[in-house]
């Protein structure tokens, strides 16, 4: 598995409030971004893997909704996570 429990804790520690902070929008956006990068690389090699393509689109939608929520409620946190993850609107 490409995403072990240790790597998840590292992501949560870096972008969330602590290693155990799995619920904050920032930590979930960071986790989704990691998974999106992995699935994108997989799809570059396996172009006809449509179930992975569907999963990727669902993840992108989830991340977009979380980013919209964060933008609506706290614009500074939104800008900080965009800058930290090198995402663009």
C-alpha positions as CSV (number, residue, x, y, z in Angstrom):
1,X,0.0,0.0,0.0
2,X,1.4,3.4,-1.0
3,X,-0.2,5.2,2.0
4,X,0.7,3.6,5.3
5,X,-0.5,4.6,8.7
6,X,2.9,6.3,9.4
7,X,2.7,8.4,6.2
8,X,-0.9,9.4,7.1
9,X,0.2,10.6,10.5
10,X,3.1,12.5,8.9
11,X,0.6,14.3,6.6
12,X,-1.8,15.0,9.5
13,X,1.1,16.3,11.6
14,X,2.4,18.6,8.8
15,X,-0.9,20.1,7.7
16,X,-3.3,19.5,10.6
17,X,-3.0,20.6,14.2
18,X,-1.5,17.3,15.4
19,X,-0.7,13.7,14.3
20,X,-4.2,12.7,15.5
21,X,-6.0,15.5,13.7
22,X,-7.8,13.6,11.0
23,X,-10.9,15.7,10.8
24,X,-9.7,19.2,10.0
25,X,-10.3,20.4,6.4
26,X,-6.6,21.1,5.9
27,X,-5.5,17.6,6.9
28,X,-8.2,16.0,4.7
29,X,-7.3,18.2,1.7
30,X,-3.6,17.3,2.1
31,X,-4.5,13.6,2.3
32,X,-6.8,13.8,-0.8
33,X,-4.1,15.7,-2.7
34,X,-1.6,12.9,-1.9
35,X,-4.0,10.3,-3.1
36,X,-4.9,12.3,-6.2
37,X,-1.2,12.6,-7.2
38,X,-0.8,8.8,-6.8
39,X,-3.9,8.0,-8.8
40,X,-2.8,10.4,-11.5
41,X,0.5,8.7,-11.9
42,X,-1.2,5.3,-12.0
43,X,-3.5,6.5,-14.8
44,X,-0.6,7.8,-16.9
45,X,0.5,4.2,-17.2
46,X,-2.9,2.5,-17.2
47,X,-5.1,4.6,-19.5
48,X,-8.0,2.2,-19.6
49,X,-8.4,1.7,-15.9
50,X,-11.8,3.3,-15.7
51,X,-12.6,2.4,-12.1
52,X,-9.5,4.2,-11.0
53,X,-10.5,7.2,-13.2
54,X,-13.9,7.3,-11.5
55,X,-12.3,7.2,-8.0
56,X,-9.9,10.0,-9.0
57,X,-12.8,12.2,-10.2
58,X,-14.7,11.5,-6.9
59,X,-11.6,12.5,-4.9
60,X,-11.2,15.7,-6.9
61,X,-14.8,16.5,-6.2
62,X,-14.4,15.9,-2.5
63,X,-11.3,18.1,-2.3
64,X,-13.1,20.8,-4.2
65,X,-16.0,20.8,-1.8
66,X,-13.7,21.0,1.2
67,X,-11.8,23.8,-0.4
68,X,-15.0,25.7,-1.1
69,X,-16.1,25.2,2.5
70,X,-12.8,26.5,3.8
71,X,-12.9,29.5,1.4
72,X,-16.4,30.3,2.6
73,X,-15.7,30.1,6.3
74,X,-12.0,31.1,6.7
75,X,-10.3,32.7,3.7
76,X,-6.9,32.9,5.5
77,X,-6.8,29.1,6.2
78,X,-7.9,28.6,2.6
79,X,-5.0,30.7,1.2
80,X,-2.5,29.0,3.5
81,X,-3.4,25.4,2.4
82,X,-3.4,26.4,-1.3
83,X,0.1,27.8,-0.8
84,X,1.3,24.9,1.3
85,X,0.2,22.3,-1.3
86,X,1.0,24.3,-4.4
87,X,-2.6,24.1,-5.6
88,X,-4.2,26.7,-7.8
89,X,-7.8,27.8,-8.1
